[in-house]
Amino acid sequence: MADEQVTEPQNTNESNPQATQPAADAQASATSKPAESAAVQTPTEPQAPEAGAPAAPAAPEAPKDDDTPNASAPAAETPAPSAPAAPAPAKPAPKPHVPSPLAFAKKPAKHPVAAPAHTYSEADVKAAEAFGRVDDKGTVYVREGESEREVGEFPGATNEEALTLYARRYLDLKAKLDLFATRLKAANIKPHEIDESIKTLGEETASPAIVGDIAALKAQYEELKKAGEAKKTELAEARKAALEKAIKERTAIVEKAEALANSLGENTNWRSTADKFRSLFEQWQEHQRTTIRIDKPTADALWKRFSAARTTFNQHRRKWAQARDASREETKRVKEEIIKEANEIKDSTDWGATSHQFNELMDRWKAAGRAGRKEDDELWAKFREACDVFFNARQADRDQMSSNEKDNLAKKEELLKKAEALVPVADEKAAKKARQALADIQDEWDQIGYVPREDMHRIESRLDAVDNKIKAVEQAAWQKSDPEADARVSSFETQLKAQLDELDKQIAAESDPAKKSKLEAEKATKEQWLNAVK
């Protein structure tokens, strides 16, 4: 057995177990069922007899099955230990490839067997021994129900040692059942492991060569068999639930990919969307590694959907990239044309018109779009260079003009002093003389040129004020000498006098105080007009 191994000498002859061999190298091993000859440690290992001593019964060849001793082989009669020694017959030539039991006794085994895996209490062993007995010939029997059956024999050992050996085998088999019961509680047990264990334990408990409560052992096996089936059902249900969960999770990944594919449009952020698809693919791979294996048809169908969504994205992104590249090429062509025009006018000194042209070129540049970061930076540097040539030249000219304008301002302020000295004028003759002098000053003013923009209104207003004062005197003199104006004044004066006479009559005839007061106010107004005309 695997749990408790022994060192037993192997049989050197393929003889009938009932036969005895009186040779000097006769075998002295225990006779048991085939499964136990290579797996169970005997309490006392039998030694081969010396030459001339009575030989023990020959043991059968060790079979391959470790757990099924040969219970059907009848026990061979063993010569009494007190029998007289017989002359040793001629020793047959041993087979060269099989050592004799004597050689086993003299030479240590090259491959020591592992120590027993279990130790049992004396009480457990005695309780198992209560179900068996050993007869005078060393044959071991076990009581099973109302009957008993032979399970093996252990020649060369005491009855107690033989019974203990088979009781320990019972405890070994029970330990296997207990171990399987514990294993059934594990979460990582597999259905095929349950089937294999139940099959193996069923074979071992069918007709075991052991001494112990076999009925309880078989009952325990039946309970474990039921528990195994229940565990398989539980595992199947758990696998079904895990499979449904895995399919649902992977379907969610697929649906996210399909939603991304269906949302593609002109405003799609392709880099961000590519990152999302990459993340979903990593989730897919991680899900494959960490979850239950999905059946191939379902997995293939889900992968087909996921792959189709990725293909849709890749196709749309490829079309977008092609359109983007074409647009960038057109933008590059337009901006190169703008740069060419800017270079043609950058040396112009027609500051106003050229400034307007550069503004138009800038508007066209903004409307052209982008040609890619690297290309845009290079094109903008060329356009900016042409602009700088013109605008720097214009600024230099303005700086020069600013210096000249300050000089012109000083000259015009001197002329203002002369002009302001011409007023006030007393009469028409003085006004004519001042007008002549002001005309000379204005001619010199115009020849001086521009002044700073911020001073222009101030000095122009002062010169206009001098002109207006002279003009007022000239206007008054002209009005006095104008016959038409005199006629218009005389006619208006006559009308006012007639209206005042009429008002006097109405006031004298009016008895109503309110109306009379109103007429008097009207009369006062017309009198003021008459005084102004005079």
C-alpha positions as CSV (number, residue, x, y, z in Angstrom):
1,M,0.0,0.0,0.0
2,A,1.1,3.5,-0.6
3,D,0.6,4.7,2.9
4,E,2.6,2.0,4.7
5,Q,5.4,0.4,2.8
6,V,7.5,-2.6,4.0
7,T,10.6,-4.4,3.0
8,E,9.6,-7.9,2.1
9,P,11.8,-10.4,0.3
10,Q,10.6,-11.2,-3.2
11,N,9.8,-14.7,-4.4
12,T,12.6,-16.3,-6.4
13,N,10.5,-19.1,-7.9
14,E,7.2,-19.1,-9.8
15,S,5.9,-22.0,-7.7
16,N,2.4,-22.9,-6.4
17,P,1.8,-21.3,-3.0
18,Q,0.7,-24.7,-1.6
19,A,4.1,-26.3,-2.4
20,T,6.9,-26.4,0.1
21,Q,10.6,-26.3,-0.8
22,P,13.0,-28.0,1.5
23,A,16.1,-26.5,-0.2
24,A,18.7,-24.6,1.9
25,D,17.7,-21.3,0.2
26,A,13.9,-21.9,0.5
27,Q,12.0,-18.7,0.7
28,A,10.6,-17.5,4.0
29,S,8.2,-14.6,3.1
30,A,4.6,-14.0,4.1
31,T,1.8,-15.3,1.9
32,S,-0.9,-12.7,1.2
33,K,-3.0,-11.3,-1.6
34,P,-1.0,-9.8,-4.5
35,A,-1.5,-6.1,-3.7
36,E,0.2,-6.2,-0.3
37,S,3.4,-8.1,-1.0
38,A,5.2,-4.9,-2.0
39,A,3.5,-2.2,0.1
40,V,3.0,-3.3,3.7
41,Q,5.7,-3.4,6.4
42,T,5.7,-6.6,8.4
43,P,6.3,-6.4,12.1
44,T,9.2,-8.9,11.9
45,E,10.9,-9.6,8.6
46,P,11.3,-13.4,8.2
47,Q,14.9,-14.7,7.7
48,A,15.9,-17.5,5.4
49,P,16.8,-20.8,7.1
50,E,20.3,-22.1,7.2
51,A,21.2,-25.1,5.0
52,G,19.9,-28.3,6.5
53,A,17.0,-26.7,8.4
54,P,13.4,-27.4,7.5
55,A,12.2,-25.0,4.9
56,A,9.1,-22.7,5.2
57,P,6.4,-22.9,2.5
58,A,7.3,-21.1,-0.7
59,A,5.6,-17.7,-1.1
60,P,3.9,-16.7,-4.4
61,E,5.4,-14.1,-6.7
62,A,4.5,-10.5,-5.8
63,P,1.7,-9.2,-8.0
64,K,1.4,-5.6,-9.3
65,D,-1.8,-4.7,-7.4
66,D,-0.8,-3.2,-4.1
67,D,-4.1,-3.5,-2.3
68,T,-5.6,-6.9,-3.1
69,P,-3.8,-9.8,-1.3
70,N,-4.4,-13.3,-2.5
71,A,-7.1,-14.5,-0.1
72,S,-8.1,-17.4,-2.3
73,A,-4.8,-19.2,-2.2
74,P,-5.1,-22.1,0.4
75,A,-2.5,-22.1,3.1
76,A,0.3,-24.6,2.8
77,E,1.2,-26.7,5.7
78,T,4.3,-25.6,7.5
79,P,6.6,-28.3,8.9
80,A,6.8,-28.2,12.7
81,P,9.8,-26.4,14.0
82,S,10.8,-29.5,16.0
83,A,11.1,-31.7,13.0
84,P,14.6,-33.4,12.6
85,A,16.9,-31.8,10.2
86,A,17.1,-33.5,6.8
87,P,20.2,-33.7,4.7
88,A,20.3,-30.8,2.3
89,P,19.6,-31.8,-1.2
90,A,21.7,-30.4,-4.1
91,K,21.2,-26.7,-4.4
92,P,19.8,-25.7,-7.8
93,A,21.5,-23.0,-9.8
94,P,19.9,-19.7,-8.9
95,K,18.7,-17.5,-11.6
96,P,21.3,-14.8,-12.1
97,H,18.8,-11.9,-12.4
98,V,16.8,-12.7,-9.2
99,P,18.7,-12.7,-5.8
100,S,17.8,-15.3,-3.3
101,P,16.2,-14.5,0.1
102,L,19.5,-15.2,1.7
103,A,21.1,-12.5,-0.4
104,F,18.4,-10.1,0.8
105,A,19.2,-11.1,4.4
106,K,22.9,-10.4,4.0
107,K,22.8,-7.3,1.7
108,P,21.0,-4.1,2.5
109,A,18.5,-2.8,0.0
110,K,19.8,-0.2,-2.3
111,H,16.5,1.8,-2.4
112,P,15.1,2.2,1.1
113,V,11.3,2.3,1.3
114,A,9.7,5.4,2.7
115,A,8.6,5.2,6.4
116,P,4.9,4.7,7.1
117,A,2.8,7.8,6.6
118,H,0.4,7.0,9.5
119,T,0.7,6.0,13.1
120,Y,-2.2,4.6,14.9
121,S,-3.1,4.3,18.5
122,E,-3.1,1.0,20.2
123,A,-6.8,1.3,20.9
124,D,-7.5,1.7,17.1
125,V,-5.4,-1.3,16.3
126,K,-7.1,-3.4,19.0
127,A,-10.6,-2.3,17.9
128,A,-9.8,-3.5,14.3
129,E,-8.2,-6.7,15.5
130,A,-11.5,-7.6,17.3
131,F,-13.0,-8.3,13.8
132,G,-10.4,-11.0,12.9
133,R,-8.5,-14.1,14.1
134,V,-5.5,-16.3,13.2
135,D,-5.6,-20.0,13.2
136,D,-2.9,-22.4,14.2
137,K,-1.5,-22.5,10.6
138,G,-1.1,-18.7,10.5
139,T,-4.1,-18.1,8.3
140,V,-5.8,-14.8,9.0
141,Y,-9.6,-14.5,8.9
142,V,-11.9,-11.5,9.1
143,R,-15.5,-11.5,10.4
144,E,-17.8,-9.8,7.9
145,G,-21.5,-9.8,9.0
146,E,-22.4,-13.4,10.2
147,S,-19.7,-15.1,8.3
148,E,-15.9,-14.8,8.0
149,R,-13.5,-15.2,5.2
150,E,-9.8,-15.7,4.8
151,V,-7.8,-12.7,4.0
152,G,-4.2,-14.1,4.0
153,E,-1.5,-15.6,6.1
154,F,1.7,-14.5,7.6
155,P,4.0,-17.5,8.1
156,G,7.0,-17.1,10.3
157,A,5.3,-14.5,12.5
158,T,3.3,-14.7,15.7
159,N,-0.5,-14.7,15.5
160,E,-0.5,-11.2,17.2
161,E,1.9,-9.8,14.6
162,A,-0.1,-11.3,11.7
163,L,-3.4,-9.9,13.1
164,T,-1.8,-6.5,13.7
165,L,-0.5,-6.3,10.2
166,Y,-4.0,-6.8,8.7
167,A,-5.6,-4.5,11.2
168,R,-3.1,-1.8,10.2
169,R,-4.1,-2.4,6.6
170,Y,-7.7,-1.7,7.6
171,L,-6.7,1.5,9.3
172,D,-4.7,2.5,6.2
173,L,-7.8,2.0,4.0
174,K,-9.9,3.9,6.4
175,A,-7.4,6.7,6.4
176,K,-7.8,6.8,2.6
177,L,-11.5,7.2,2.9
178,D,-11.1,9.9,5.6
179,L,-8.6,11.7,3.4
180,F,-11.0,11.6,0.5
181,A,-13.7,13.0,2.7
182,T,-11.5,15.9,3.6
183,R,-10.6,16.4,0.0
184,L,-14.2,16.6,-1.0
185,K,-14.5,19.8,1.1
186,A,-11.7,21.5,-0.9
187,A,-12.8,24.2,-3.5
188,N,-10.2,23.2,-6.1
189,I,-11.2,19.5,-6.4
190,K,-12.1,18.4,-10.0
191,P,-14.9,16.2,-11.1
192,H,-12.5,13.7,-12.8
193,E,-10.5,13.5,-9.5
194,I,-13.8,12.6,-7.7
195,D,-14.6,9.9,-10.3
196,E,-11.1,8.4,-10.2
197,S,-11.0,8.4,-6.3
198,I,-14.4,6.8,-6.1
199,K,-13.5,4.2,-8.6
200,T,-10.2,3.4,-6.8
201,L,-11.7,3.3,-3.4
202,G,-14.6,1.1,-4.7
203,E,-12.1,-1.4,-6.0
204,E,-10.2,-1.3,-2.7
205,T,-13.2,-1.7,-0.5
206,A,-14.9,-4.4,-2.6
207,S,-13.2,-7.4,-1.0
208,P,-10.3,-6.0,1.0
209,A,-7.6,-8.3,2.6
210,I,-7.9,-6.5,5.9
211,V,-9.0,-7.0,9.5
212,G,-11.5,-4.5,10.8
213,D,-15.1,-3.3,10.7
214,I,-15.5,-3.8,6.9
215,A,-19.3,-3.1,7.1
216,A,-18.6,0.4,8.5
217,L,-15.9,0.9,6.0
218,K,-18.2,0.1,3.1
219,A,-20.9,2.2,4.6
220,Q,-18.4,5.1,4.8
221,Y,-17.5,4.5,1.2
222,E,-21.2,4.6,0.1
223,E,-21.6,7.9,2.0
224,L,-18.5,9.3,0.3
225,K,-19.9,8.1,-3.0
226,K,-23.1,10.1,-2.5
227,A,-21.1,13.0,-1.2
228,G,-18.9,12.8,-4.3
229,E,-21.9,12.9,-6.6
230,A,-23.3,15.9,-4.6
231,K,-20.0,17.6,-4.9
232,K,-19.9,17.0,-8.7
233,T,-23.4,18.5,-8.9
234,E,-22.2,21.5,-6.9
235,L,-19.1,21.9,-9.0
236,A,-21.2,21.7,-12.2
237,E,-23.6,24.3,-10.9
238,A,-20.7,26.5,-9.8
239,R,-19.0,26.1,-13.2
240,K,-22.3,26.9,-14.9
241,A,-22.7,30.1,-12.8
242,A,-19.0,31.0,-13.3
243,L,-19.4,30.4,-17.1
244,E,-22.5,32.6,-17.2
245,K,-20.7,35.3,-15.3
246,A,-17.6,35.0,-17.5
247,I,-19.8,35.2,-20.7
248,K,-21.6,38.2,-19.2
249,E,-18.4,40.0,-18.3
250,R,-16.8,39.3,-21.7
251,T,-20.0,40.4,-23.5
252,A,-19.8,43.7,-21.6
253,I,-16.3,44.2,-23.0
254,V,-17.6,43.5,-26.5
255,E,-20.6,45.8,-26.1
256,K,-18.3,48.6,-25.0
257,A,-16.1,48.1,-28.1
258,E,-19.2,48.1,-30.3
259,A,-20.5,51.3,-28.7
260,L,-17.2,52.9,-29.4
261,A,-17.3,51.7,-33.0
262,N,-20.9,53.0,-33.4
263,S,-20.0,56.5,-32.0
264,L,-17.3,57.3,-34.6
265,G,-17.9,60.5,-36.4
266,E,-16.3,63.8,-37.5
267,N,-15.7,65.0,-33.9
268,T,-14.1,61.7,-32.7
269,N,-10.9,62.0,-30.7
270,W,-9.0,59.2,-32.5
271,R,-6.1,59.0,-30.1
272,S,-8.4,58.8,-27.0
273,T,-10.6,56.2,-28.8
274,A,-7.6,54.2,-29.7
275,D,-6.5,54.2,-26.1
276,K,-9.9,53.0,-25.1
277,F,-9.8,50.1,-27.6
278,R,-6.3,49.2,-26.3
279,S,-7.6,49.2,-22.7
280,L,-10.6,47.0,-23.7
281,F,-8.2,44.5,-25.5
282,E,-6.0,44.3,-22.4
283,Q,-9.2,43.7,-20.3
284,W,-10.1,40.9,-22.8
285,Q,-6.6,39.3,-22.3
286,E,-6.8,39.6,-18.6
287,H,-10.2,38.1,-18.5
288,Q,-9.0,35.1,-20.5
289,R,-6.1,34.6,-18.1
290,T,-8.1,34.9,-14.9
291,T,-11.5,33.5,-15.5
292,I,-13.1,30.2,-16.4
293,R,-12.5,28.9,-19.9
294,I,-15.5,29.8,-22.1
295,D,-16.7,27.2,-24.6
296,K,-15.2,27.6,-28.0
297,P,-18.3,28.5,-30.0
298,T,-19.3,31.3,-27.5
299,A,-15.8,32.5,-27.2
300,D,-15.3,32.6,-31.0
301,A,-18.6,34.5,-31.5
302,L,-17.7,37.1,-28.9
303,W,-14.2,37.5,-30.3
304,K,-15.7,37.9,-33.8
305,R,-17.9,40.8,-32.5
306,F,-15.0,42.4,-30.7
307,S,-12.7,42.0,-33.7
308,A,-15.3,43.5,-36.0
309,A,-15.6,46.5,-33.7
310,R,-11.9,47.0,-33.7
311,T,-11.8,46.6,-37.5
312,T,-14.5,49.2,-37.9
313,F,-12.5,51.6,-35.8
314,N,-9.3,50.9,-37.7
315,Q,-11.0,51.4,-41.0
316,H,-12.6,54.7,-40.0
317,R,-9.4,55.9,-38.5
318,R,-7.5,55.0,-41.6
319,K,-10.0,57.0,-43.7
320,W,-9.8,59.9,-41.4
321,A,-6.0,59.8,-41.5
322,Q,-6.1,59.7,-45.3
323,A,-8.5,62.7,-45.4
324,R,-6.3,64.5,-42.8
325,D,-3.2,64.0,-44.8
326,A,-4.9,65.2,-48.0
327,S,-6.2,68.3,-46.1
328,R,-2.8,69.0,-44.7
329,E,-1.2,68.8,-48.1
330,E,-3.8,71.3,-49.4
331,T,-3.2,73.5,-46.4
332,K,0.5,73.3,-47.0
333,R,0.1,74.4,-50.6
334,V,-2.1,77.3,-49.6
335,K,0.3,78.6,-46.9
336,E,3.3,78.2,-49.2
337,E,1.4,80.5,-51.7
338,I,0.7,83.0,-48.9
339,I,4.4,83.0,-48.0
340,K,5.3,83.6,-51.6
341,E,2.9,86.6,-51.8
342,A,4.3,87.9,-48.4
343,N,7.9,87.8,-49.8
344,E,6.8,89.7,-52.8
345,I,5.5,92.7,-50.8
346,K,7.7,92.6,-47.7
347,D,10.1,95.3,-49.1
348,S,7.3,97.8,-50.0
349,T,7.3,101.2,-48.4
350,D,3.7,101.9,-49.1
351,W,2.9,101.4,-45.5
352,G,-0.8,101.8,-45.5
353,A,-1.7,99.7,-48.5
354,T,0.9,97.0,-47.7
355,S,-0.2,96.8,-44.1
356,H,-3.7,96.1,-45.4
357,Q,-2.4,93.4,-47.7
358,F,-0.5,91.7,-44.8
359,N,-3.7,91.8,-42.8
360,E,-5.5,90.0,-45.6
361,L,-2.7,87.4,-45.8
362,M,-3.0,86.8,-42.1
363,D,-6.8,86.2,-42.4
364,R,-6.2,83.7,-45.2
365,W,-3.5,82.0,-43.1
366,K,-5.9,81.5,-40.2
367,A,-8.6,80.2,-42.6
368,A,-6.3,77.7,-44.2
369,G,-6.2,75.3,-41.2
370,R,-3.3,73.2,-40.0
371,A,-0.7,71.3,-41.9
372,G,0.7,69.3,-39.0
373,R,2.7,70.6,-36.1
374,K,6.1,70.3,-37.6
375,E,5.1,71.6,-41.0
376,D,3.0,74.4,-39.4
377,D,6.0,75.5,-37.3
378,E,8.3,75.6,-40.3
379,L,5.7,77.4,-42.6
380,W,4.9,79.9,-39.8
381,A,8.5,80.8,-39.3
382,K,8.8,81.6,-43.0
383,F,5.7,83.7,-43.0
384,R,6.6,85.5,-39.8
385,E,10.0,86.3,-41.3
386,A,8.4,88.1,-44.3
387,C,6.0,89.9,-42.0
388,D,8.9,91.0,-39.7
389,V,10.8,92.4,-42.6
390,F,7.9,94.7,-43.6
391,F,6.7,95.7,-40.1
392,N,10.2,96.3,-38.8
393,A,10.8,98.6,-41.7
394,R,7.5,100.4,-41.1
395,Q,8.3,100.8,-37.4
396,A,11.8,102.2,-38.2
397,D,10.1,104.7,-40.5
398,R,7.6,105.6,-37.8
399,D,10.4,106.1,-35.3
400,Q,12.1,108.4,-37.8
401,M,8.8,110.2,-38.4
402,S,8.2,110.5,-34.7
403,S,11.4,112.4,-34.3
404,N,10.5,114.7,-37.3
405,E,7.0,115.2,-35.9
406,K,8.4,116.5,-32.6
407,D,10.4,119.0,-34.5
408,N,7.4,120.0,-36.5
409,L,5.4,120.4,-33.3
410,A,7.9,122.9,-31.9
411,K,7.7,124.9,-35.2
412,K,3.9,125.0,-35.2
413,E,3.7,126.0,-31.6
414,E,5.9,129.1,-32.5
415,L,3.5,129.9,-35.4
416,L,0.6,129.6,-32.9
417,K,2.1,132.3,-30.8
418,K,2.2,134.6,-33.8
419,A,-1.3,133.8,-34.8
420,E,-2.8,134.2,-31.3
421,A,-1.1,137.6,-31.2
422,L,-3.3,138.9,-34.1
423,V,-6.5,138.8,-32.0
424,P,-8.6,140.5,-30.8
425,V,-9.4,142.9,-33.7
426,A,-11.4,146.1,-33.2
427,D,-13.0,146.7,-36.6
428,E,-13.3,145.6,-40.1
429,K,-10.0,147.2,-41.2
430,A,-8.1,145.5,-38.4
431,A,-9.8,142.2,-39.3
432,K,-8.6,142.4,-42.9
433,K,-5.1,143.1,-41.8
434,A,-5.2,140.1,-39.3
435,R,-6.7,137.9,-42.0
436,Q,-3.7,138.6,-44.3
437,A,-1.2,137.8,-41.6
438,L,-3.1,134.6,-40.6
439,A,-3.0,133.4,-44.3
440,D,0.7,133.7,-44.3
441,I,1.0,131.8,-41.1
442,Q,-1.3,129.0,-42.5
443,D,0.8,128.6,-45.6
444,E,3.9,128.2,-43.5
445,W,1.9,125.8,-41.2
446,D,1.1,123.5,-44.1
447,Q,4.7,123.3,-45.3
448,I,6.0,122.2,-41.9
449,G,4.3,118.7,-42.1
450,Y,2.9,116.2,-39.6
451,V,3.1,116.5,-35.8
452,P,2.6,113.7,-33.2
453,R,-0.9,112.3,-33.4
454,E,-1.6,113.0,-29.7
455,D,-0.8,116.8,-30.2
456,M,-2.6,117.2,-33.5
457,H,-6.1,118.1,-32.2
458,R,-4.7,120.5,-29.6
459,I,-2.7,122.8,-31.9
460,E,-5.3,122.6,-34.8
461,S,-8.0,123.8,-32.3
462,R,-5.9,126.8,-31.2
463,L,-5.3,127.9,-34.8
464,D,-9.0,127.4,-35.6
465,A,-9.9,129.6,-32.6
466,V,-7.9,132.5,-34.0
467,D,-9.5,132.1,-37.4
468,N,-13.0,132.1,-35.9
469,K,-12.4,135.3,-34.0
470,I,-11.3,137.2,-37.1
471,K,-14.2,135.7,-39.0
472,A,-16.7,136.9,-36.5
473,V,-15.6,140.6,-37.0
474,E,-15.7,140.2,-40.7
475,Q,-19.2,138.7,-40.6
476,A,-20.5,141.5,-38.4
477,A,-19.1,144.2,-40.8
478,W,-20.6,142.5,-43.8
479,Q,-24.1,142.2,-42.2
480,K,-24.1,146.0,-41.5
481,S,-23.3,146.9,-45.1
482,D,-25.8,144.4,-46.7
483,P,-28.9,146.2,-48.2
484,E,-31.0,143.1,-48.2
485,A,-30.3,142.6,-44.6
486,D,-31.4,146.2,-43.8
487,A,-34.6,145.7,-45.8
488,R,-35.4,142.5,-43.9
489,V,-34.7,144.2,-40.5
490,S,-37.0,147.2,-41.4
491,S,-39.9,145.0,-42.5
492,F,-39.6,142.9,-39.4
493,E,-39.5,146.1,-37.2
494,T,-42.7,147.4,-38.8
495,Q,-44.5,144.1,-38.3
496,L,-43.6,144.1,-34.6
497,K,-44.8,147.7,-34.0
498,A,-48.2,146.8,-35.7
499,Q,-48.5,143.7,-33.5
500,L,-47.7,145.7,-30.4
501,D,-50.4,148.3,-31.2
502,E,-52.9,145.6,-31.7
503,L,-52.0,144.0,-28.4
504,D,-52.5,147.3,-26.6
505,K,-56.0,147.5,-27.9
506,Q,-56.8,143.9,-26.9
507,I,-55.4,144.5,-23.4
508,A,-57.5,147.6,-22.9
509,A,-60.7,145.8,-24.0
510,E,-60.1,142.6,-22.1
511,S,-61.8,142.3,-18.7
512,D,-60.8,138.7,-17.8
513,P,-57.6,139.0,-15.7
514,A,-56.2,135.7,-16.8
515,K,-56.5,136.5,-20.5
516,K,-55.3,140.0,-19.9
517,S,-52.2,138.6,-18.2
518,K,-51.5,136.3,-21.1
519,L,-51.8,139.2,-23.6
520,E,-49.4,141.3,-21.5
521,A,-46.8,138.5,-21.5
522,E,-47.0,138.2,-25.3
523,K,-46.6,142.0,-25.6
524,A,-43.5,141.9,-23.4
525,T,-41.9,139.2,-25.6
526,K,-42.5,141.2,-28.8
527,E,-41.1,144.3,-27.2
528,Q,-37.9,142.4,-26.5
529,W,-37.8,141.4,-30.2
530,L,-38.3,145.0,-31.3
531,N,-35.4,146.2,-29.1
532,A,-33.1,143.5,-30.5
533,V,-33.9,144.5,-34.1
534,K,-33.2,148.2,-33.3
